[in-house]
Each structure stands twice: as C-alpha cells, then as structure tokens.
Amino acid sequence: MFFTYLRRELRRRRKAALVVASGLALGIALVIVVSSVSSGMEKAQGTVLQSLYGLGTDMTVTKAAAAPGENGGERPRFEFDAQDDDSDEQQSSDLVRVQGFQTLASSTVTEVGEQEGVAQAVGGLSLQVIKVDGQFRQGQFQQDEGAGGQQQGGPGAGQNGGTGQPQGRVEGGGAEFDVDNYSVYGTDVTEPALGPLTSSKITSGRTFKTSETNAKVVVADKSYAKEKELKVGGSVTINSVEYEVIGIATPDSGDAAANLYMPLKQAQTLSDSQDKVTTIYVRASDSQQIDSVKAAIQKNISGTTVTTSADLADTVSGSLSTASDLASDVGRWLSIAVLVAAFLVAGLLTSSAVSRRVREFGTLKALGWKSGRVTRQVVGEAVVNGLVGGVLGIALGLGGAYVVTAISPTLQAEVAATGGGFGGGPGGGGPGGGGQAASKALEVALTAPVSVTTIGTAVGLAVAGGLTAGAFGGWRASRLRPADALRRVE
C-alpha cells in the first residue's frame, strides 16, 4: 500500500516533485564539480612538485645557500690570452661549480637514513656549468704617417708630440665569445627509485646501471638534447672530460630537474667536491609521520634545512595557486550556500504541498491512518524526490567535470627554487649568483577527476535533502486533524 500510494502521488504531482528534485540536483552538481576541480588542483600541484624532486620523495635535507663571496659563491672569472690576429684557434673554458646550496658531507646521508621513520635517503649533487667559447685576438699598432720625423725634436719638442714615443693607433683585434649556461645533476645510480630523475622517463637509450657509479656517461634531458643536437651514442664534453650520452629523458610534466644527469662520483670529481652532496632526498616509512620525521632530522642533525612537499607547496604561486585558492575557499562556501538553499527550498515546497493536501490527509486520518503513517508517507515521497535530485545532480556534476577535463585549461605555477627548496631547474642560478636560483615557472593542465567518495557524498546529500524536506512536510502533516478535512469540503 505504501509504495502504491507513493507511486500514484509522485505521478500526480510530477511538476512539484521535479522542482524539488531540480533544486537539490543543482546543489549536488555544484558540490561534485567543486570537489573534482579541487582534486584536480591537488593533482596539478603534486605534478608540479614531482617535476622538481621526483616520485617517492617526502622531504629533502639541504643547507642554506651560500652568501656571495663564500664557499665559491663569488662571481665567475675567465682569463684568456690574446692570439695573433690571423689565428683561427678557438678558445674555450668551463667553470663548474655547485649550484644553489652549500654542500653537505656524504656521511650526512647515512645519518639521515638512520633517523627513526626514514625508509630511504639518497644524496645528490647539483652543479652549474658556465662554458665560454670563442676567440680573443690582439690588435695591431698602426703608426701615423709623418710621425717618425717628430721623434728627434730638440728642447721643448714634447709639446707637439715629439716625446720620443711612436704616434699611432691600435687597429683590429677584439673578442667574440658564446656563453652557454646549463645544469648537471649528480645522481646516486645505486638508488634509482629516488631523486629528480624519477620524474622523467627514458624515451631513448637507457638509464644508468647500478654498476656505473663512476662511469663517464650522462643522460640528457630531451629539450636540451634537441637544442644541442645530442643523440644516444654521441658525446658531450664538460671541462675537457668527454662523456657518452646513453639515454634521453623526457619529464612527465613541466621542466626537467637538470639538463644533464651523471653518476654522483663523476659530478663530485668534476666540481672538486669529493664526498659532498647538495641535497638529500628522503622517503618516510609512513606518510602520516612526515612532520615527526622532519622534526627528528632537524633536532639530531644540526645545520640542516628540512623541506617537505607541503612546505614547497606553500611557495607555489601563479594561476595554479590562485585557482586552487578559489576552488578551496570561494568554491567550497558557494557549494555550501547553494546546498543549504536547495535544502530549505525543498523543505518549504514540501511543506507547502502538505498544506494543499489538507483534505487528503484529513480524510486518510478519518479512515484510520495514524499520524505516524501519514508522516512516513510524506517523508517517503520527499526521499524519493531527493534520490531523483541526486541522480540528476550526479549526472550534471559528471558532465561538468567532463567538460573541465576535456577543455584542460593550462595553469601556470611558479615555484621559488631558493633556500630550502627541492633544487633549482635547468640553468638555474644565472652566471653571477651561485647562491640563489631563480623561481621556476611550470605549466600544467587542469583535470577534474571524480572519485567514488565524491559520488558517495552526492548520494548522501540526496538522501539528507530528502529527509530534510520530509521533516518539514512530515511535521506539518502530523499536526493535521480529521476535522480539518471537513472544513475544506465544498
């Protein structure tokens, strides 16, 4: 009897039911879209951060950047001897120096790895190479015509240039140099699962073998390899040392962490930084204990700066940060406001519908229906309306999320790569600033993934909306008396 009456009443009052369901659908759809976009923002931020420090890294350990003039932080200097004007010999000089941070002893990697809650710790060395290549020719002295006769002047002859010195000018000569600034990262090849290289895929050639701890081999970033026309099997020379290109790496998103990757020992030798690292990449044994692991490292290993992915996320700026703030703040409160309004409207419409059904409910009570039965009937109708609204809302929400994903708007993120960050990008630091790396701009496409949890939340909201509307109407229906029906009889 309950379901028969319920079906009949919903058919008879389709317009009113559709209005209630539509209001709930709008609120639920907005909740789904905002939730999915927020998830997309989190995913985009994660992509940005992974492009900087690689997969699996929970935090890094570094020292603060060196002040100018300390520990190699001075501006670079190059010295070239002038060549004869007719010489075609090319002159070249490479300056290899540590980029961005002061160095830590390699033993610090072991100390970090022994801290409670640390599952893995791997050291790396970030370098900057400034290569100057070109020619510096000396000029030729050209004596002025007729100047030779003035060199023998008597007393007072110096006033007209007769000083005994040849008179003339220097012609020709000059300098023409090309400056190439690129980054090199020394990676621990025995621990390939951690570090910046994990954020790139080897699309040509191969990656490092665990036995190549001191081999003269490099993996080149795809963009840099294209710019310099590097290919697998070819070679690149750094500071007069030739390295074989064994692979080409393509970053999953954004820019690569370095232009060239090489074994850590080779990077240490190249920069005269034996047993030194600039960054220690740490993976925690429990992702819920990252803060406690950070505190333990800072307490037990003095002079270090520990930066978690959450810390670095706070430095993200640009359109990604702005959109994330809008989605998390404005979007959340807008969703709540629309949802509350939808619940109230549904409740008021249900209560109003009960008012128009006074004769019906009064007659039912006169026939023996209890107040509880009448209330259950009203609540049942409202819950069905809520479920219909939930289905419509889920459909609208999924459609909105699909549109966002299909459009995939590109957002820009700027991450400061200074101080205690996760390392600078290719060529970071500039020719003159060994201690500071410029902020790194990345572009990432926004998606709107919809999770099962979001769908479950939508269903819960639909039921809650129906119950809220039913509570309004049920309370009104329970107060009706059979006599009220007689007053409405015409």
C-alpha positions, 0 to 999 in steps of 0.5 A: 500500500505504501509504495502504491500510494507513493507511486500514484502521488509522485505521478500526480504531482510530477511538476512539484516533485521535479522542482524539488528534485531540480533544486537539490540536483543543482546543489549536488552538481555544484558540490561534485564539480567543486570537489573534482576541480579541487582534486584536480588542483591537488593533482596539478600541484603534486605534478608540479612538485614531482617535476622538481624532486621526483616520485617517492620523495617526502622531504629533502635535507639541504643547507642554506645557500651560500652568501656571495663571496663564500664557499665559491659563491663569488662571481665567475672569472675567465682569463684568456690570452690574446692570439695573433690576429690571423689565428683561427684557434678557438678558445674555450673554458668551463667553470663548474661549480655547485649550484644553489646550496652549500654542500653537505658531507656524504656521511650526512646521508647515512645519518639521515637514513638512520633517523627513526621513520626514514625508509630511504635517503639518497644524496645528490649533487647539483652543479652549474656549468658556465662554458665560454667559447670563442676567440680573443685576438690582439690588435695591431699598432698602426703608426701615423704617417709623418710621425717618425720625423717628430721623434728627434725634436730638440728642447721643448719638442714634447709639446707637439708630440715629439716625446720620443714615443711612436704616434699611432693607433691600435687597429683590429683585434677584439673578442667574440665569445658564446656563453652557454649556461646549463645544469648537471645533476649528480645522481646516486645510480645505486638508488634509482627509485629516488631523486629528480630523475624519477620524474622523467622517463627514458624515451631513448637509450637507457638509464644508468646501471647500478654498476656505473657509479663512476662511469663517464656517461650522462643522460640528457634531458630531451629539450636540451638534447634537441637544442644541442643536437645530442643523440644516444651514442654521441658525446658531450664534453664538460671541462675537457672530460668527454662523456657518452650520452646513453639515454634521453629523458623526457619529464612527465610534466613541466621542466626537467630537474637538470639538463644533464644527469651523471653518476654522483662520483663523476659530478663530485670529481668534476666540481672538486667536491669529493664526498659532498652532496647538495641535497638529500632526498628522503622517503618516510616509512609512513606518510602520516609521520612526515612532520615527526620525521622532519622534526627528528632530522632537524633536532639530531642533525644540526645545520640542516634545512628540512623541506617537505612537499607541503612546505614547497607547496606553500611557495607555489604561486601563479594561476595554479595557486590562485585557482586552487585558492578559489576552488578551496575557499570561494568554491567550497562556501558557494557549494555550501550556500547553494546546498543549504538553499536547495535544502530549505527550498525543498523543505518549504515546497514540501511543506507547502504541498502538505498544506494543499493536501489538507483534505487528503490527509484529513480524510486518510486520518478519518479512515484510520491512518495514524499520524505516524503513517501519514508522516512516513508517507510524506517523508517517503515521497520527499526521499524519493524526490531527493534520490531523483535530485541526486541522480540528476545532480550526479549526472550534471556534476559528471558532465561538468567535470567532463567538460573541465577535463576535456577543455584542460585549461593550462595553469601556470605555477611558479615555484621559488627554487631558493633556500630550502627548496627541492633544487633549482631547474635547468640553468638555474642560478644565472652566471653571477649568483651561485647562491640563489636560483631563480623561481621556476615557472611550470605549466600544467593542465587542469583535470577534474577527476571524480572519485567514488567518495565524491559520488558517495557524498552526492548520494548522501546529500540526496538522501539528507535533502530528502529527509530534510524536506520530509521533516518539514512536510512530515511535521506539518502533516502530523499536526493535521486533524480529521476535522480539518478535512471537513472544513475544506469540503465544498 
